Amino acid sequence: METLKFKTNINCMGCVGKVTNKLNETVGANNWTVDIDDPAKILTVTGENLTAEMIEDAVKATGFRAEED
């Protein structure tokens, strides 16, 4: 299992709610978290056969940005 980390602009629980469906669809529920208390708003994703582009595209599709940390 691999873990990828991304800096995001997902700032609050409302924002997390907006990305939830797309990230669950992309990597599965319970395979990602966003630390909204961290100044860099770190998105951590775990799973198999993940690519940074896959995660960045999923987040971008919801109107937010993510760049690999």
ABEGO torsion letter per residue (X at the ends): XBBBBBBBABABAAAAAAAAAAAAAAAEBGABBBBAABAAGBBBBBEBGBBAAAAAAAAAAAGBBBBBX
